[in-house]
C-alpha cells in the first residue's frame, strides 16, 4: 500500500538487530516484527538513525527492508533512504519500492544552512527518487543540525505532491506543530500526516497540538499505541497518567551517546531482540547503568 496523508497511529522506528559479533540477526528481526504487531503498531519505519543505517552494506539494507515488508503484510513500511549522494538514495528507493514499501523517508544532509539550500536539496532528492514515490520529511535538527522553519516545510510540501508526511523531531517543537496545522487550516498548505519522534518525550502534548501519532523507537511501543488511542478518545487525564509512569525511562533513553544502548537493552529484556549488540562503532551500558534501567523496569512492572 502507498503511504498517504491520512496515515496515523504509531509507526515504531525499528532498531537493526545484530549478533554480538556484528552479524545481522534475522531471527530477531522476526521477533521484533511480531512484537510490534502484537503491540498494535499501525506501520513501521526501518533504516532510520536508530536502525544504524550508515553501518549497513547496501545488500543488508535491502534485506532488512524486505523482511519487514513481508512481515508487516498489508501494513505500511517506510524505509529511510537518506544518503550523502543521490545515486545511493535512488538505488535504495527503487529497490524497496519494488519490494512493496509504502514510502521512503529523507533527512537533509547536515551541511545545509539556508532556506534555499534546504528547499533545493529536496527538489533534487525528489528528482532522484521520482515524483511517484511517497516520501516523508525528517525534521531532526538536534542530530542533523539543519533548521527547517515552518515556512520551509510548507514550501516543500506544496512543491511536491508526493510529500505526504512530516516526521517532526524539533525541540522545542510544540509551537511548530501548531503553526503547521494553522497553515493547513487556512488552506496555505495541503494536508499531511505528522508523526513525532524524540523518543516520545513530548508525545503527551504533541497529540493535543494536532499530530497524528508517533514515529519513534521508545522500547514500549505498546505504551505509545495506548497513549495515542487515549488522546484520540479525549481521555486526557488517563493519557497523561500513562505517560507520567513512563517518564523516568523516557528521560533516561534521551541521554546523548548511550540512548540506543539503553533502548536495545530494554528491548532485549522485553524479548523483542536476542541481543543488545550494536555494530561498531557503538556504545555500551555499564553494569551500574544496567542496574538503573532494571530498577526503572521493575517500577514500571
Secondary structure, 3 states (H helix, E strand, C coil): CCCCCCCCEEEEECCCCECCCCCECHHHHHHHHHHHHHHCCCEEEECCCCCCHHHCCHHHHHHHHHHHHHHHCCCEEEEECCCCCHHHHHHHHHHHHHHCCCEEEEECCCCCCCHHHHHHHHHHHHHHHCCCCCEEEEECHHHHCCCCCHHHHHHHHHHCCCEEEEEECCCCCHHHHHHHHHHHHHCCCCCCEEEECHHHCCHHHHHHCCCCEECCCCCCHHHHHHHHHHHHCCCHHHHHHHHHHHHHHHHHHCCCCCHHHHHHHHHHHCCCCCCCCCCCCCCCCCHHHHHHHHHHHHHHC
